Amino acid sequence: SDILTNDDSLTDEERKEYLSIINRNSKRATKIITDLFEFSLLDSMDYKLNIKKLDINEVLREIVAYYIPELETKEFNYDFDISEEEYLINIDEVKFTRAISNLIDNSIKYNDKNTTLTVISRRCSNGIEIVISDDGRGIKEEVRDKIFDAFVREDKARSSSTGGTGLGLAITKAIIEKHNGTIELVNSIKGTEYKIILKI
C-alpha cells in the first residue's frame, strides 16, 4: 500500500481504485480460507454437531424473516408456506441455518428482480420435506449433476463478481448429511428447486 500511496504518477482516484481492489481480493481470500476450513471440518468423521431438539418450522421462520428486507430491496417476490405444526427434530441450529441460508443467498445473488423465492415445509412419508425454489434463471444442464461438488460453479465470472467461493453448496450438502438428511436438485421446467428430507 506504501507504493500505491507514494507513487506520484497515480491520481487519487487511481489509488482509491487499486486499494479497493486489494481490499476486495483480501476479503475474498479470507472467505475462501474460512469456507475451506469449515468444509474440511464437516468432512471429518470426528466432527460433532451441537445438537438440540428444536421446532424446525420455527427455525425456518426465523431464517426467512431475516431475508425479507433484502428480498424487498432486490424486488423479489416470495411465497413462504411453512407449516404451523410443530416438527421437533434434533439439529445444530447454527449449521442448519447456514445450510438453508446458502440456498437462499444463491437465489438472491444469481437471479433478477421479480424472481419468486419459495420456501415450503411439510411432512412426508419418511420425515420432513423442505423445498427451497425459485422461478429464476435455473442451473445449466452440464453442471447439474455435480453442483454439490466443492469448487463447482455454474458461471465462474458471475460467481467471482458476487464473492462466491464454489463451496457454498458443498457445505450445505455436508451439513444436511451430518443431520442424516438428504438434499437433491430437482429437475424443474424453470428456475432452481432443492428438496431436503430430514428424518424425524
N, C-alpha and C positions, 0 to 999 in steps of 0.2 A: 504493500500500500504506500510505502515511502516513495517508491519510484513513481507511482501514479500521481501522487500529490505534489511532488517536487519537479516533475518534468514540465518545463516552461512551454514546450511545444503543444501541450494539451490544453484545451479550453476547460473552463469549469464544468461545462455541460458534458464534455467527454469524460472527465474524471468521475463525475457522478454516475455516468452510464457504466463505466468499467467497474467501479466499486459496487454498483447494483448487480452486475453480472457475477462478480466474485461472491457477493452475499447470497444470491440465489443458488449458485452452484454449491456453496458451502452447506446451505440448508438441505439441499437435495442429497448431498453425500451423507450428511448426518442421518437423514431419513432412511436411506438405503441401508446404512450400518445398523440402525435401530430395528428396521423390519427384518433384516437378515438374522440378527441376534434372536428376535422373537420367534422367527420361523424355525431356527435351529433348536431352540428350547422346546417348542411344540413337537418337533420331530423326534425328540428324545423319548425313549421308552420310560425313562425315570421321571419325566415331568408330571407333576401332580397339579390338578386344578384345585382351586379354592371353592369347594362345592357347598352350596346351601340349597335347601328346598324352598323354591320361590314360585310364585304365580307367573308363568311365562307370559301371559297376556298383559299383566301389569308392567312387566319389563318392556315388552314391545310397545305399549302405550307411551312409556317414558321416552323410548328411543325416537318414535315418530314425532312426539311433541317437540323434542329438541330440534328436529329438522324443519318444522313448519315455517318459521321465519325465513330460512334460506330458500325453501321451495317457493314461497310467495315472492321473494326478491327476484328469483330466477324465472318467475312467471310460469311455474309448473302447475299442473293440476294434480290433485291427489285424492285417492279413494282408500280409506283405511277401514277394513272390515275385520276388526279384531274382536274375537268372541268375548262376551261379557262373563262367560262361565269361568270359573277358577280352574286353571290347569297347573297343578303343582308338579314341578319337575326339579330334579337335582341338577343345578347348573352353577357354573362360575359366572357370576353376573358381569364382571368386568370383561372377561374374554368373550362371553356370548354377545355382549353389546358391541365389542369390536368386530365380531364376525358379521352381524347384521348391518352395522354402520358401513363396513366396507362395500356391501352390496348397494346400499342407498347412495353412498358417496359416488360410486361409479355411474349410477343412473343420472345423478345431478351433473357430474363432470362432463359426461360424454354425450349428452343429449341437448336438444334445442328447447327453447321456450315453447309452451303449450303441450309439452310431453306430459302424460299422466303416469304418475307413480302409484302403484297399488301394493298394499300390504294386507295379507289375509292370514288369519289363524283359524284352524278348525280341527276337530277330531277326525281321525281316520282309523282304518282297521288295525293298524299296527302302532298307533301312538298319536302324536300331534303333528299336523302338517302346517308348515309356514310357507306361504308363497309371496315372493317379492318380485314384482314385474313392472315393466313399463312398455309403452307403445312407441318407443323411440327408434333409433337407427338400427338396433339389433347388432349381432356379432357375426362377422364373416364366417361362412361355411368352413373355410380351410383351417380355422383355429378353434372351432367349437369343441372338438374332441380333446383338446389339450389346454383349454382355457384355465384350468385349475393348476397347471404345472407352474413351478417357480420360474420367473423371468419371462413368461409368455405374455406378450402384449399385442393386442389386435393392431394397433396403429402406433408405431414407435414414436413418430414425430408428435402426434397428439398427446400421447402419454407423457412424453418428456416435457411438453409445454405446460401440462397440468400437474406436474410433480409426481407422476406415478412411478413406482419402483418395479412394477411387474411381480410384486409379491403379495399384493392385497388379497387376491382370490385364493392363492395357495395358503395363506394364513387363515382365511375364512374356512376353507375345507379342513385344514388341520384342527381348528378349534371345534368344528361340528363333529368331526370324527372322534376327538377326545371326549366328547359328550355321548359317545356311542350312537351318534346320529349319521345321517347321510345327506348329501346335497347333490343336486343334479341340475344341469342346464337343460331346460325343457325345450324341445323343438316347437317354436311358435311361428305363426304366419308373419307377425310383425313384432318388433321390439325384442326385449330380453325377459326371460322368465326363469327364476330359480325356485326350486322346490326343496325344502328342508323337511326331513322326517326325524322327529325325536321320540324315542320310546319312553313310555310312562313307567 
